[in-house]
Amino acid sequence: MNNTSSPSKLLLIVAILAIAFNLRPALSGIGPLAESIGIDLNLSGASLGLLTTLPLLAFAVISMLTPLFTKNFGVGKTLLGALAILSLGIILRSVFGIVGLYVGTLLIGIGIAFGNVLLPALTKQNFPDRAGAITSLYGSLMAIGAALAAGISVPLAEDYGWGWRGALVIWAVTSLLAFIIWSFQVKHLKKTKPRRDFMEALKKLSSVRLVWKMAIYMGLQSMVFYVILAWLPTILIEDGYSSSYSGWMLSLSQATGILGSIVIPLWAGKRQDQRLIIGLLVCLEIISLIGLMFPSLGLVPLWVSIIGFVLGGTFGLALLLIILRSSDSDTAAELSGIVQSIGYLIAATGPFFIGIIFDLSGEWNYALLALIAVALIKLYVGMGAGKQETI
């Protein structure tokens, strides 16, 4: 446990928030510009789809390997390297044509994966008694970064004439700033000696039923998030709404997600048992999905707001559960790695799976029914993950 002073802890929080802010813009900014990228580089729809799939696959692989890096280099240096990789990836993606686009996207996924895994471990090590508040803070910064990038990408590209390259490369500035801020924190972080080797930790955790429940819960919440991110505008357009309105509804879901990522971890962090919160979130999610199945009711902004709040809150809760269920910071890093690795493998299937359902049925309501089934599975595994227990 660190015994740093309050001013040092405040600076550490600032550095954590700087990292958190950069874990989403490089991804969420790509969707609104996909058409422009495809036209400019003459890419097919499948080729553009790889820009979403590659980071998720990187999340799955690197999340599992992250504890191996931290045991050799420590959390601080690993995160510093991750920010460097993220910055390089953003620049490559925007500057070096088709090869740079895909190599850069893969590097972006690798850099973000390290951050995803290590922020819960940092919180466990430095703020064990304020895990809910810290998770709420950095979860909200992640949501704000995602919403901001989704909102300004097209105006920067079109209204200001920066093009898709300029609109995407701008995020290298904020990631490099985070690199500078974090570089001042590295020497102050305590490097703990590993209590067991990587394979031993992996074997131990993979045999624990609670770990699998947490991983499936993480995966299913991420699956729904990426399905909504990928398909919500299309669903609304099929229901007769304009593309402009549909885009604003996606922005609304991201905005209410910020609120959820603040409120839910704060509430959950004050409780030893999170099952009530998990059950409430699933109920709200099912209500919103049913509402989207009946657009004639005219309450689309309400349903979109609810599902955005739920997804933001569920993501923050999934990260908080990693902290709450870990006995120490080493276990938190290992648990975060295995949970997110399995989780993102599950999540990567979501947009593709839902697209197949629509192709076969021609009706988005069948896809929404599939998401309701996912929510019920999430309720089942969440009841296990939310019960007070320590690994």
PALUMGU-352423 format. One record per residue: residue in one letter; y, z, x of N, C-alpha, C, CB in turn. Coordinates in steps of 0.2 Angstrom, whole numbers, plus 2048, in hexadecimal, padded with zeros to 3 digits. Atoms other than C-alpha are relative to their C-alpha. Glycine has a CB too. Layout:
N
AYZXYZXYZXYZX...
//
This chain:
391
M7FA8008048008008008068008048008067FBN7FA8007FC8117FC8078058067FE8047FA7FEN7FB7FA80181E80A8098077FE8027FE806805T7F98037FF82D7FF80A8058037FC8007F97FFS7FA7FD80483E8058048017FC7FA806801804S7FE8048068458007F38047FA8018058057FCP7FD8077FE8517F37FB7FB7FB802806801805S8058057FE8427EB8037FC7FE7FB7FC804806K8038028068397EB7F38047FB7FC7FE8067FCL7FC8048048477E37EA8007F9804807803800L8008077FC8487D57F87F97FD7FF802801807L8078038018357D37F68007FD7F97FB805801I8008028078377D17E38047F98008038057FBV7FC8068008457C47E67FC7FA803807801804A8048057FD8397BA7F27FB7FE7FC7FE803807I80580280482B7BB7E68027FB7FA7FD8067FDL7FD8048068367B47D88027F98038068037FDA7FE8077FD83C7A67E47FA7FC800803801807I80680480082A7A17E67FE7FE7F97FA804804A8028028078267A27D48047FB7FD8018077FCF7FC8058038347977CF7FE7F9802807801802N8028077FD82D7897DA7F97FE7FE801800807L80780180181B78A7D37FF7FB7FA7FC8067FFR80180580681E77E7C48057FA8008028047FAP7FC80680082D7727C67FD7FA802807801803A8038067FD8247667D17FB7FD7FC7FD802807L8058038058177647C38037FE7FA7FA8057FFS7FE8018078207667B38067FA8008048067FDG7FB80580082E7597B97FD7F9800804801806I8038077FF82174B7BB7FF7FD7F97F9801804G80280380781C7497A88067FC7FD7FE8057FCP7FB80480382D7437A28027FA8048068047FFL7FF8057FC82E7377B07FA7FB801803802807A8068047FF81D7307AF8007F97FF7FA8037FCE7FF8078028227207A68047FC8068037FF7FAS7FC8037FB82F71C7B37FC7FF807806805802I8048007FA8237207C27FB7FA7FF7FC806801G8058068018167147BA8037F98007FD8017F9I7FD8078008227067B88027FE8078068007FBD7FE8017F98297087C97FB7FE805804806803L8058017FC8197097D27FA7FC7FD7FD807803N80580480380F6FE7C67F98047FF7FF7FA804L8067FC80080270C7C27FE8007F9802807802S8037FF8077F670D7B38008077FE7F97FD801G8007F98037F571B7A77FB8058047FE7FF7F9A8057FC7FD7E57217B08038038077F97FC801S7FD7FE7F97EE7217C18058057FF8037FA803L7FB7FB8027FC72B7B97FD8067FE8057FE7FBG8037FA8027F07377B27FD8048067FA7FE7FCL8027FD7FA7EA73B7C48068058027FF7FB805L7FA7FC7FD7FC7437C77FF8077FC8067FD7FET8027F98037F67517BB7FA8038028007FF7F8T8077FD7FE7E47527C08008028077FB7FA7FFL8017FE7F97E67537D38038078018057FB804P7FE7F97FF7F17637D27FB8057FD8068017FDL8057FC8037E476B7C77FA8018047FE7FE7F8L8057FF7FC7D67677D28018048067FD7F9802A7FD7FD7FA7E076D7E18008087FE8067FE802F8007F98027E277E7D77F98028008038007F9A8067FE8017D077F7D47FD8018077FB7FB7FCV8048007FA7CA77C7E68048068058017FA804I7FC7FC7FC7D97857EF7FF8087FE8077FE801S8007FA8027D87947E47FA8048028008007F8M8077FD7FE7C67987E98018028087FA7FB7FFL7FF7FF7F97CB7967FC8058048028007F9803T7FA7FC7FE7DB7A07FC7FE8068038048017FAP8027F97FD7D37B18007FE7FF8087FB8047FDL8028027F97CC7A88108067FF8047FC7FA800F7FA8007FC7DD7A48168048068018057FB7FCT7FC7F97FF7E57B58127FC8058058008037F9K8047FB7FB7D77BE81C8017FE8077F87FF7FEN7FE8027F97DC7B382B8078008027FD7F9801F7F98017FF7EE7B18298058067FD8037F97FEG7FC7FB8047F47BF81D8037FC7FA805803804V7FD8038067FC7BC80C8077FD8028018067FBG7F98027FF80E7BA8138007F9804803805805K8008067FC80A7AC8207FC7FA7FB7FC801806T8038058047FE7A38138057FE7FB7FA8037FCL7FB80280580C7A38068057FC8048038067FDL7FB8047FD81879C8137FE7F9802802804807G80380780080C78E8178007FC7FA7F9801803A80180380680A78B8058077FD7FE7FE8057FBL7F980280181D7898038027FA804805805800A7FE8067FC81E77D8117FC7FA7FE7FD801808I80480680380F77280A8037FE7FA7F98037FFL7FD8028068187727F98067FC8018028067FCS7FA8047FF82876C8007FE7F9803805804805L8028067FD82075F80B7FD7FB7FA7FA801805G8038048068167597FB8057FD7FC7FB8047FCI7FA8038048267577F18037FA8038058067FEI7FC8057FD82E74D7FE7FC7FA801802802807L80480580081F7428017FF7FC7FA7F9802803R80180380681D73F7EF8057FB7FE7FF8057FAS7FA80480282E7387ED8027FB8058068057FFV7FE8057FB83072E7FD7FB7FB802802804806F8058057FD8207258027FC7FD7FC7FC804805G80380580481B71A7F47FA8037FD7FE7FA804I8067FE80380A71B7EC7FC8058047FC7FA7FEV8047FC7FC8017237FA8038078007FF7FD807G7FC7FA80080F7307FB7FF8047FA8077FF802L8007FD80680E7337E97FA8047FF8007FA7FAY8067FC8017FC7387E97FF8058057FA7FB7FFV8017FB7FB7FB7417F98058067FF8017FD807G7FB7FB80180B74A7F57FE8047FA8077FD7FFT8037FC80680474F7E47FB8058027FE7FB7FAL8057FC7FE7F57567EC8028068047FA7FC804L7FD7FB7FD7FF7607F88048057FC8047FD806I7FC7FB80580A7677EA7FB8047FD8037FB7FBG8057FB8047FA76D7E17FD8058057FA7FB7FEI8027FB7FB7F47757F18058068017FE7FD807G7FB7FB7FF80477E7F48018057FA8077FD802I7FF7FC8068067847E27FA8047FF8017FB7FAA8077FC8017F378A7E28018068047FA7FC802F7FF7FA7FC7F77967F08048057FD8027FF807G7FB7FC80380679D7E77FD8037F98067FC7FEN8037FD8077FC79F7D67FC8058027FC7FA7FDV8057FB7FE7EF7A97DF8038068037FA7FD804L7FE7FA7FC7F97B47EA8068047FD8037FD806L7FB7FC8038077BA7DF7FD8067FC8047FC7FBP8037FA8037FB7C57D57FE8058067FA7FF7FCA8027FC7FA7F57CC7E68068048037FC7FC805L7FA7FD7FE8067CF7EC8038067FB8067FB801T7FE7FB80580A7D87DC7FC8078008007FD7F9K8047FB8007FB7E37DD8018048067F87FE800Q7FF7FC7FA7FE7E87EF8078048008007FB806N7F97FE7FF8117EB7EE8038047F98057FB802F7FD7FD8068147F07DB7FA8027FB8057FB7FDP8067FF8058047F77D48028047FA7FB804804D7FE7FC80680D8037C88057FC7FC803806802R7FB8048048197F57C27FD7F97FF807800803A80380680180D7E77C08027FC7FA7F8800800G7FE8048068127E27AF8077FE8007FF8057FAA7F98037FF8247E17B38017FB805805806802I7FF8057FA8227D77C37FD7FA7FD7FD803806T8038068038167CB7BA8047FD7FB7F98027FDS7FB8038058227C97AC8067FC8048038067FCL7FA8037FD8307C57B87FE7F9803803805806Y8018077FC8277B87C37FD7FB7FB7FB801806G80280580581E7B17B48067FC7FC7FC8047FBS7FA80380382F7AE7AB8037FB8058058057FEL7FC8057FB8367A67BB7FB7F9800800803807M80480680082779A7BB8017FC7FA7F8802800A7FF80380682A7967A98077FC8007FF8047FAI7FA80380083C7937AC8017FA805805805803G8008057FB8397887BB7FD7FA7FC7FC801806A80380680482D77D7B08047FD7FB7F98037FDA7FC80280683977C7A18067FC8038038067FCL7FA8037FD8487787AD7FE7F9802803804805A8028067FD83E76A7B67FF7FB7FA7FA801804A8018058068387627A58067FE7FD7FB8047FBG7FA80180484976379E8057FB8048048067FEI7FB8047FD85475B7AC7FD7FA804803805805S8038067FC84874E7B48037FA7FD7F88007FFV7FD80680384D7407A88077FF8017FE7FF7F9P7F98007FF85F7447A88027FE8088048067FEL7FF8027F885F7447BC7FE7F98017FC805804A8038077FE8557347BD8047FB7FC7F97FF7FDE7FC80680485F72A7AF8078018007FD8007F9D7F87FF8018707327AB8038008078018067FCY7FC7FF7FA8747367BD7FE7FA8067FE807803G8028057FB86B7277C57FC8018068067FC802W8047FE7FA8607307D17F97FD8007FF808800G8078038008507277CB7FB8068007FF7FC806W8057FB80083F7307CA7FF8038067FA7FD7FDR8017FD7F983E7337DD8058058018017FA805G7FB7FB7FF84F73C7DD7FF8067FC8077FD7FFA8017FB80584B7467CE7FA8058027FF7FD7F9L8057FC7FD83B74C7D68018038067F97FC800V7FF7FD7F984074F7E88058058008027FA804I7FB7FA80184E75B7E27FC8068018047FF7FAW8047FA8008407687E17FE8028077FA8007FBA8027FE7F983D7687F48068048028007F9804V7FB7FC7FE84E7707F57FF8077FE8077FE7FDT8027F980284977F7EB7FA8038037FF8007F8S8067FE7FD8387807F38028028087FA7FB800L7FE7FE7F98407808058048068008047FA803L7FC7FA80184C78D7FF7FB8068008058007FAA8057FB80083D7987FA7FD8018067FB7FE7FAF8038007F983579480B8048058047FF7F9803I7FB7FC7FB84579B8148008087FD8077FD7FFI7FF7F98038467AB8087F98038028018007F9W8067FD7FF8337AE80A7FF8028087FA7FC7FES8017FF7F98347AC81D8028078038037FA804F7FD7FA7FE83E7BC81E7FC8067FE8078017FDQ8047FA8028317C68157F98008037FF7FF7F8V8078007FE8217C181E7FF8068057FF7F9804K8017FB7FB8247CD82D8008077FD805800805H7FF7F98038277DC8217F98017FC8068007FBL8067FF8048167D98177FB8038047FE7F97FDK8057FD7FD8087E481B7FA7FC8007FE8077FDK8068047FF7F87DA8217FA8057FF8007FC806T8067FB8017E97E481A7FA7FC8047FE8017F9K8078037FD7D87E28247FB7FF7FA7FE805805P8058028067CB7D98197FA8058017FD7F9801R8067FB8017BD7E58137FA7FD8008018057FAR8068048007B07D78128027F98017FC8017F9D7FE8077FF7AF7C58168007FC7FA7FA7FD805F7FE8048057B37B780B7FA7FF7FB8037F9802M8068028047A17B28057FD8077FD7FB7FD805E8027F980379D7C58028048017FA800805805A7FB7FF8067AC7C67F77FE7FC7FA807800802L8018058057A87B67EE7F98027FC7FF7F9803K8067FF8037967BB7EB8008067FB7FA802805K7FF7F980479B7CD7E58037FE7F9804805804L7FC8028067A87C67D87FD7FC7FB8077FE802S80380580479E7B87D27FA8037FC7FD7FA804S8067FC8047907C47CC8038057FB7FC803805V7FD7FB80579C7CE7C18027FC7FA806804803R7FE80480679D7C97AF8078007FE7FC8047FAL7F98008017AF7CF7AD8047FA803803807802V7FD8067FC7B47C27BA8007FA7FC7FD800807W8018068047AD7B47B08048007FA7F87FF7FFK7FC8008067B57BA7A08077FF8027FF8077FDM7F98017FE7C67BB7A98017F8802802804806A7FF8067FE7C37AA7B18007FB7FA7FA7FE805I8008048067BE7A27A08078007FC7FA8017FCY7FA7FF8037CD7AA7988067FC803802808800M7FA8047FD7D97A37A57FF7F97FF7FF802808G8018078017D17927A48027FD7F97F97FE802L7FF8028077D27917918088007FF7FC8047FBQ7F98008017E47967918047FB803803807802S7FD8057FC7E978A79E7FE7F97FD7FD800807M8028068037DF77C7958047FF7FA7F98017FEV7FC8028067E977E7858077FF8038008077FCF7F98017FE7F977F78F8017F9802802805806Y7FF8077FD7F676E7987FF7FB7FA7FB7FF805V8018058067F07667878068007FD7FA8037FCI7FA80080380076B77F8057FD8048038077FEL7FB8047FC80A76578E7FF7F98007FF803807A80280780080175578E8017FC7F97F97FF803W8018038077FF75177B8048027FB7F98017FEL7FC7FE80580B75B7718057FA7FD804806801P7FC80580381874D7707FD7FA7FD8047FD806T80480580480B74076C7FE8027F97FA7FE805I8027FE80780474A75E8068007FB7FD808801L7FB80080481574C7578037F97FE806804803I7FE80780181973A7597FB7FD7FA8007FC806E80580280580973674F8018027F97F9802803D7FE7FD80680F7417428067FE7FD801808800G7FB80380381E73773F8078028038018017F9Y7FA7FD7FD82B74074A8027FB806800807803S7FE8047FB8367377567FE8028078087FF800S8017FE7F98337377698058058037FF7F9805S7FB7FB7FE84374076C7FF8077FE8077FD7FEY8017FA80383F74D7607FA8038037FF7FF7F8S8077FD7FD82D74F7678018038077FB7FA800G7FF7FD7FA8347517788048078008047FB804W7FC7F980184075F7727FB8057FE8067FF7FBM8057FB80283176876A7FC8028067FC7FD7FBL8047FD7FA82876877B8058048047FE7F9804S7FB7FC7FC83876F7838008077FC8077FD800L8007FA80483877C7757FA8048028017FF7F8S8067FC7FE8267817798018038077FA7FC7FFQ7FF7FE7F982B78378B8058068008027FB805A7FB7FA80083A78E7877FD8067FD8067FD7FCT8037FA80383179A77B7FA8038057FD7FE7F9G8057FD7FB82379B7898038048057FD7FA803I7FD7FB7FB8307A37948018077FD8087FD801L8007FA8038327B07877FA8048008037FF7F8G8067FD8008207B37857FE8038077FB7FB7FES8027FE7F981E7B47988048068028017FB805I7FC7FA7FF82B7C27987FD8067FC8077FF7FFV8027FB8058257CC7897F98038018017FE7F9I8077FE8008127CC78A7FE8048067FC7FA7FFP8037FC7FA80F7D279C8048078008027FC806L7FD7F980181C7E07997FD8047FB8087FF7FEW8047FC8058137E678A7F98018028007FC7F9A8077FF7FE8027E37917FF8058067FC7FA802G8017FC7FA8067EC7A18018087FF8067FE805K7FF7F980380A7FC7977FA8037FD8068017FCR8067FE8037F97FD7907FA7FF8057FE7FB7FAQ8068017FC7E88007987FB7FB7FD7FD807800D8048058047DF7F578B8047FB7FD7FB8047FBQ7FB8068037E67E47877FC7FC7FB8017FB806R8048048067D97DF7798057FE7FA7FA8037FEL7FC8018067E67E176B8057FA8018048077FFI7FB8057FE7F37D67747FC7F9800803801807I8048068007E57C97777FF7FD7F97FA800805G8018028077E07C97658067FD7FC7FD8067FDL7FA8028037F27C775F8027F9802805805801L7FE8067FE7F67B976A7FB7FA7FE7FF800808V8058058027E67AF7658017FF7F97F9803801C7FF8018077EA7B27538077FC7FF8018077FCL7FA8048017FC7AB7557FF7F9803805803805E8018077FE7F579C75F7FC7FC7FA7FB801806I8038038057E97987518047FE7FA7FA8047FDI7FB8028057F77997448047FA8028048077FFS7FC8057FE80278E74E7FC7F9800803801807L8048068007F47817507FF7FD7F97F9801804I8018028077F078173E8077FD7FD7FE8067FBG7F980280380377F73A8017F9803805804803L7FF8077FD80376F7467FC7FB7FC7FF800807M8058058047F576873B8037FE7FA7F98037FFF7FD80280780176772C8077FF8017FE8067FBP7F98017FE8117607328047FF7FA8017F9804S7FC80080681675D7208038067FD7FC7FD7FAL7FD7FA80181A76F71F8078018037FC806802G7FA8017FE82976B7298028068058058007FBL7FE7FA7FC82877B7347FE7FF8087FC8067FEV8028017F98247727458038048058017F8801P7FD7FC7FB83177B74F7FD8078008088017FFL8037F980082978C7497FA8008048008027F9W8068007FD81878774E8007FE8087FB7FA7FDV8008017F981D78075F8038068038057FA801S7FE7FA7FD82778F7627FB8068018068037FCI8067FB7FF81879A75F7FB7FF8057FD8017F9I8058017FB80C7917698038008077FD7F97FFG7FC7FF7FA8197907778008078038067FD800F8007F97FE81B7A37777F98028028038047FAV8077FD7FF8087A67767FE7FD8077FB7FD7FBL8038037F980479A7858048038068017F9800G7FC7FD7FB8127A278F7FE8078018078007FFG8037F980080C7B378B7F98018038018047F9T8078007FE7FA7AF78D7FF7FF8087FC7FB7FDF8008027F97FD7A879F8028078048047FA802G7FE7FA7FD8067B87A47FB8058008078027FDL8057FB8017F97C379D7FA7FE8047FE8007F8A8068027FC7EB7B97A68018028077FF7F97FFL7FE7FE7FA7F47BC7B68008088018077FE802L8007F88007F77CF7B27F98038008048027FAL8077FD8007E57D27AE7FD8008077FC7FB7FBI8028017F97E17CC7C08028078048027FA804I7FD7FB7FD7EC7DA7C67FD8077FE808800800L8037FA8037E67E77BA7F98028018028007F8R8078007FF7D47E47BC7FE8018087FC7FB7FDS8017FF7F97D57E57CF8018078038047FB804S7FF7F97FD7D27F57D98058008067F9802802D7FB8007FA7DD7F07E88027F88017FC802806S7FD8077FF7E77E17EF7FB7FB803806801805D8058057FE7D87D97F87FC7FD7FA7FB804805T8048028067CE7D97E88047FB7FC7FD8067FCA7FC8048047DD7D27DF8017F9802807803800A7FF8077FD7DF7C37EB7F97FC7FF801800807E8068038017CC7C07EA7FF7FE7F87FA804802L8018018077CB7C27D78057FA7FD8028067FCS7FB8058027DB7B77D57FD7F9802807801803G8028077FE7D37A97DF7FA7FE7FC7FD801807I8068038047C27A87D68027FF7F87FA806800V7FE8018077CA7AB7C48047F97FF8048067FEQ7FC8068017D779D7C77FC7FA802806801804S8048067FE7CA7917D07FC7FE7FA7FC802806I8048028067BE7927C18057FE7FA7FC8067FEG7FB8028057CD7927B58037F9800805805800Y7FD8078007D57827BB7FB7FB800804800806L8058058027C57797BB7FF7FF7F97F9802804I8018008077C377D7A98067FC7FD7FF8077FDA7FA8028027D57797A68017F8801806803803A7FF8077FF7D47687AE7FD7FB7FB7FD7FE807T8048048057C87627A18047FF7F97F98037FEG7FD7FF8077D47667928047FA7FE805805801P7FD8068027E07577917FB7FA7FF8067FE805F8058058017D274B7947FB8017FA7FC7FF807F8057FF8057C67537888047FF7F97FE807800I7FC8008067D475477A8017F87FF806804800G7FF8088017D874177D7FA7FD7FE8027FD807I8068038027C673D77B7FF8017F87FA802804I8017FE8077C574676A8057FC7FC8028077FFF7FC8048047D473C7647FE7F9800808800803D8028068007CD72C76A7FA7FE7FC7FE7FE808L8068008047BD72F7618018007F87FB805802S7FE7FF8077C57357518067FD7FD8008087FFG7F98038027D672D7508048057FD7FE7FB7FCE7FD7FB8047DC73E7498028068057FD8027FAW7FE7FA7FC7E674B7537FE8077FD807800801N8027FA8037E17587467F98038037FF8007F9Y8067FE7FD7CF75874E8018038077FB7FA800A7FF7FD7F97D675B75F8038077FF8057FC803L7FD7F98017E076A7587FB8057FD8067FF7FAL8067FC8027D07707507FC8028067FC7FD7FBA8047FE7FA7C87707618048058047FF7F9804L7FD7FB7FC7D677A7688008077FC8087FE800I8027FA8047D378775A7FA8038028007FF7F8A8077FD7FD7C17887608018038077FB7FA800V7FF7FE7FA7C778A7718048078008057FC804A7FC7F98017D379976B7FB8057FE8057FF7FBL8057FB8027C47A17637FB8028067FB7FD7FAI8047FE7FA7BA7A07738048058057FE7FA804K7FB7FC7FC7C97A777C8018077FE8077FD800L8007F98037C97B67707FA8038028007FF7F8Y8067FC7FE7B77BA7748008028077FA7FB7FFV8007FE7F97B97B97878068058028007FA805G7FA7FB7FF7CA7C27867FF8077FE8067FD7FCM8017F98027C37D177D7FC8038067FB8007FAG8037FD7FB7B87D378C8058018067FA7FC803A7FB7FF7FA7C67D07998058057FF8037F9801G7FB7FB8017D27DB7907FE8078008037FE7F9K8037F98007C77EB7908028038067F98007FEQ7FF7FC7FA7CC7F879C7FA8008058038077FFE8068007FB7C17F57AC8037FE8077FA7FC7FET7FD8027F97C47F47BF7FA7FD804803806803I8058037FC7BB7E97CB8018028078017F8800
//
